[in-house]
Amino acid sequence: MDSVQEYVALVQAPWGRMFYDVLFEQLRLPHTKRLNILDFGSGLGVTANHYAQWHDVLAVEPNPEMIEHRQREYEYTQLHGDITILKDFNEQHFDVVFCHNVLEYIEDKEPIIAELMHVLKSGGTLSIMKHNRMGRIFHTAVFKSDPKKAIALLDEQANDQSNYLGTQYLYSNDDLIKMIAPYGGTIDNIYGMRTFYALGQNDAKYDAQWYQSMLALEQQVSTMDAFKHVAFMNHVLVTKL
């Protein structure tokens, strides 16, 4: 992707919509109890807008273009800024914190984790969507037809590049465990995300029957360990003790 407009088109495409359909099923946030939610790195506001139907949502995004194109059918608070904004909030302010596909683009992740855990309530949930190295290797070799680059990514120290967002600093689930432990964080669950649906040709993905069948498949394999290891992303749910 070279622009925000391309990212908007991606989110609106079937394979973009499926990401959120799977995500919302995995989160399963209750609609009966009003929650205080932080969406850090909110992008186009898809997640913030969705949960604003039932909850109080604060969205924080550093890219003004993303904010300009954000979804806003429901009322939520949108702030333009970075992690320093959270220093204005008291400890244990939020019931749920989202940090989806953000940490890959930050080399020094620990200060971000520290601040997110600081504003999260005890017993609260930190939802982290992260890229998975094994899944990226599959994607690079199969969808992008670039086995040479896939070989390079076998090196656990290797990072990747995004045309629009820059260097992607990949990190493992074990790395995440080490980062959350000092703040009372424990992993409650890990799901696979985008195991199959982004590997095939796009023409088939506009068929409604394909969409429903693939969505059912993605939801089922997201809890199976073998498929978690090769999914493009892992959705990690962290509980703060």
N, C-alpha and C positions, 0 to 999 in steps of 0.2 A: 504494500500500500504506500502511495506517495502523498496522500492528502486526506484531510478529514472527510471530504466528500466521498472518497472511495471507502472509508470506514463506515460511513452512513449506509452506503449501498450494501456493504457486507452484512451489517446488522439486519437490514431489511430482507436479505436473501433467505431462502429456506434454511440453509446451513447456519445462518446467523440466528434465526428465530429458534432453531432447535437447541442451540446452546442455552438459551434462557428457559425453554420448556423443561429441559433436563435439570437445570440449576434450581428452579423453583420447586420442583418435585423433591430434590435432594434436601433442600432447606426445610421444607415443611413447617414454616413458621405459623403459629396459631393466629387466627383472625379474631378470636374472641377477646384476647387480652391485648390492650394497646401497649406497644413497645416503643422504646426510645432507640432509634437505629442511626448509626453512622455508616455512610457509604464513602469510603476514602478512595480517591481515584475513580470518581463516579462516571467518567467518560461521557457518553451520550445520555446518561440518566435513565437507562432502561430499568435497571434494578431499583433505583430510588423511586422512580415513578410508579412502578408496579406495587411496591410495598406501602407507598403513601396512601393507597386506598384504605388501609386499616391502621397504619402506624404513623408516629411522628418521625420524620426522616430528615437528617442533615446530610447533604451531599457536598463533598469537597473535591474540586478538580483544578489542576494547575493550568490546563490548556483552555484559553478563552474561546477558541474556535469550537471545541467540544461543547462548551457551555452554550454557545450560540445556537447549536443544532440539537440541543438536548430535548428529550421527551418530557412533556409537562402537562399531561392530561389531568393529573392529580396534584394537589398542593404539597410541596415540600420545600425546605430551605436549601438554596444553592449558594455555596461560597466559592469564590475564586482564590486559590492559594495552595499551600503545601502543608507539610506536617506541623509547621510552626503555629498554624491556626489552633491546633488542639491544645496548646499550652494555656489558652483562655478558658478551658473547661476543667471542672473539678475531677479529681480521681473518682473512678467508678461512676461515670455519668451515663454510659450507654448499656442497654441490655444486649444489643447485638452490634457487631462491627463487621462490615464487608471490606475486604481488600482483594479485589479480583483482577488478576493479570496486571499487577502493579510492581511487585517486588523484583520481577525480572529486569526491570529497566533502572534499577537502583543498585549500584555496586556495594555500598555500605548499607546493608539491610537492618542491622541490629538497632540503630536509633529509631527507625520506623516501627519495628516490632515493639520496642520499649514503650513508645508513646501510645500505640494502639492498645497495648495491654494495660497501660496506666489508666486510660479513660474507660476501659471495659469493667463492668460490675463483676463482683465475685459471683460465680455461677453463670455468668454470661457467656455468649458464644462469639468467637472470632472465626469468620468464614474466609478462608484463603483459597483463591483459585490460582494455581501455579502450573507452569509448564513442566512437563516430565521429559527428561532426556531421552528415554527409550522411545517414547511416543514421537518425539521430534525426529529421531532417526528414521522411524518407519515413514513418517510424513515426507521427510526429505528424499528418501530413497524411492518411495512409491508414487506419491502425488506429484512431487517436483521432479522426479526422474533424475536425481542428482546423487548417484552412489558415491562419488568422490567426496562430496561434502558430508554425506552420511558417515563415511569412514572417519573423517576428521572429528565428528561429534562423538565418536566412541571414546575419545579421550575425555575423561571425567573433569578435566580442567578447562576444556574448550568451551567458549561462549559462542553465541550466534549473532547474526545481524538482522535487523529489520530496516527496510528502506526508509520507512517513515519515522519510526520511533528510536532508531539507533541500536546500540549494542544491547543484547539480551544476556544478562548475567544469570545463567542457569544455576539452580540450586536444588539439592535433594531433599527428600522428606526428613532424612536424618539431620541435615543442616537445620531444618526448621525446628525439629525437636530441641536441638541445642539452643536455639535462639529464644524459644518460648519458656524453657524450663526455669530460668531465673525469676520469672514473673508469675510463677504459679500456673503456667499453662500446660495442659495435657491434651494429647490428641484423642478426641472422642470417636472420630470416624474418618476414613479416607475413601473417597469415591473416584472411579474413573470418569473421565469426561472427554468426549470427542474420540471415541475408540475407532469407529468405522465411518461415520457419516461424512467426514471431510476427505476420505481417500478416493472415492469414486468420481466419475465424470459428472459434471454439473447438470447436464441435460436431464438426467433421470430425477434429479432432486426437486424438480418443479411438479412432479406427479403427486397428487394427494395421497394415493395409496402407498407410494414409496415412503412418503413422509411419516404416515402413521405407523407403518411397519418398522421403519428405521428407528423412530422414537421409542417404540416398545422394546426393540433390541438394545438400544443404548441404555435404557433404564434398567433392563435386566442384567446386563454385563457390568454395569457400573459398580456392583457390589461383589463381583467375583475377582479374587486376587490375581489370577493369571491375566485378566484383561486390564486390571488397574495398572499393572506393570508396563503395558504397552500403549495405554491411552495417551493421547497427545497432552492432556492436562490431568492433574489430580486436584480434586476439591477436598480440602482438608478442613475439618471442623474441630476447632480448639475450644476447650472449656477452661475458664479461669477459676481455679480453686479458691 
